[in-house]
Amino acid sequence: MTTIVLATGNQGKVQELSHLLAQHGIEIVAQSHFNVPEVAETGTTFVENAIIKARHAAKITGHAAIADDSGLEVDFLNGAPGIYSSRYAGSDCNDEDNNEKLLTALNGVPSSLRTARFQCVLVYMRHQDDPTPIICQGTWEGEIATTRQGQQGFGYDPIFWLPEQNMTSAQLSRDVKSQLSHRAQALAKLVKNFD
């Protein structure tokens, strides 16, 4: 198995990507295993932030690194929370706080105006000075529900409604989510580079 450092401290992302990459003979090791500290996400786009995180992890560990920067874009909020999705309700917030703030922001907004999408950018850097990192993007369209539903997943999954599935992403089985999600779509593009 090939070992690649995953440049995140988010255990939900570690579990999801490990599950998806194991099928391709790639073992993901979280950067925390190497005591890599979090790096400031100073970029203004998902791409910039993913590159910052991948380069940081590759530099400290000496291994190839994959970084994910992802978030939720809500049309009614002009794309917010966007790159600030994980800290939408503040720097010390949790998933519950973020979901609550978003539901409050959309209180009274009709379902036709609650369109949203998850975006995921994955960056693979062979080493810290990689001049041509591989960048892959996935998009998952949906809507923002009016109430939380489901226990699976993390982040905004309990309020991300999928009309074609008639449920939230937090109600999907892991296997179904692994086929449909923004992260799965970006990863499907990325693994083609390992075959």
Residue pairs with C-beta under 8 A, 6 or more apart in sequence:
1 25
1 26
1 27
2 25
2 26
2 27
2 194
3 26
3 27
3 28
3 29
3 63
4 21
4 26
4 27
4 28
4 29
4 63
4 64
4 65
4 66
4 124
5 28
5 29
5 30
5 31
5 33
5 34
5 36
5 57
5 58
5 61
5 63
5 64
5 65
5 66
6 13
6 14
6 17
6 18
6 28
6 29
6 30
6 31
6 57
6 65
6 66
6 67
6 68
7 31
7 36
7 53
7 54
7 56
7 57
7 58
7 65
7 66
7 67
7 68
8 14
8 30
8 31
8 53
8 67
8 68
9 30
9 31
9 32
9 38
10 86
10 154
11 30
12 153
12 154
12 155
13 68
13 183
14 28
14 30
16 177
16 178
16 181
16 183
17 28
17 66
17 68
17 183
17 187
18 27
18 28
19 174
19 178
20 178
20 183
20 184
20 187
21 27
21 28
21 187
21 191
24 191
24 194
24 195
25 194
26 191
26 194
28 66
29 63
31 57
31 60
31 61
31 65
34 57
34 60
34 61
34 63
36 56
36 57
36 60
36 61
39 52
39 53
39 56
40 52
41 49
41 52
41 53
41 69
41 83
42 48
42 49
42 52
43 49
43 51
43 52
43 69
43 83
44 83
45 83
46 69
46 70
46 71
46 83
46 119
46 120
46 121
46 137
47 69
47 121
47 123
47 135
49 67
49 69
49 83
50 67
50 68
50 69
50 121
50 122
50 123
50 135
51 67
51 123
51 125
51 133
51 135
52 67
53 65
53 67
53 69
53 123
54 65
54 66
54 67
54 123
54 124
54 125
54 133
55 65
55 125
55 128
55 130
57 63
57 65
57 67
58 64
58 65
58 125
58 126
58 127
58 128
58 130
59 128
62 127
64 124
64 125
64 126
64 127
65 124
65 125
66 122
66 123
66 124
66 125
66 190
67 122
67 123
67 125
68 120
68 121
68 122
68 183
68 186
69 83
69 120
69 121
69 123
70 85
70 118
70 119
70 120
70 121
70 182
70 183
71 81
71 82
71 83
71 84
71 85
71 86
71 118
71 119
72 81
72 82
72 85
72 102
72 116
72 117
72 118
72 119
72 155
72 156
72 160
73 79
73 80
73 82
73 116
73 117
73 118
73 119
74 80
74 81
74 102
74 106
74 114
74 115
74 116
74 144
75 113
75 115
75 116
76 106
76 109
76 113
76 114
76 115
77 105
77 106
80 88
81 88
81 98
81 102
85 98
85 155
85 156
86 98
86 155
87 93
87 98
88 98
88 101
88 102
89 97
89 98
89 100
89 101
90 97
93 101
95 154
95 155
95 156
98 155
98 156
99 148
99 156
99 158
99 159
102 144
102 156
102 159
103 144
103 146
103 147
103 148
103 159
106 114
106 144
106 146
111 143
111 146
114 143
114 144
114 145
114 161
115 141
115 142
115 143
116 141
116 142
116 143
116 144
116 160
117 139
117 140
117 141
117 142
117 182
118 139
118 140
118 142
118 156
118 160
118 181
118 182
118 183
119 137
119 138
119 139
119 182
120 137
120 138
120 139
120 140
120 181
120 182
120 183
120 185
120 186
121 135
121 136
121 137
121 186
122 135
122 136
122 137
122 138
122 183
122 186
122 187
122 189
122 190
123 133
123 134
123 135
124 133
124 134
124 136
124 190
124 193
125 133
126 133
134 190
134 193
136 186
136 187
136 189
136 190
137 186
137 189
138 181
138 182
138 183
138 184
138 185
138 186
138 187
138 188
138 189
139 182
139 185
140 169
140 180
140 181
140 182
140 185
142 160
142 161
142 162
142 163
142 169
143 160
143 161
143 163
144 159
144 160
144 161
145 158
145 159
145 160
145 161
145 168
147 159
148 158
148 159
148 168
148 170
149 158
149 159
149 167
149 168
149 170
149 171
150 157
150 158
150 167
150 168
150 169
150 170
150 171
150 172
151 158
151 170
152 169
152 170
152 171
152 172
152 173
152 174
152 177
153 169
153 170
153 172
153 177
157 168
157 169
157 170
158 168
158 170
159 168
160 168
160 169
160 170
161 167
161 168
162 168
162 169
162 172
162 180
165 171
165 172
165 176
165 180
169 177
169 181
172 180
177 184
178 184
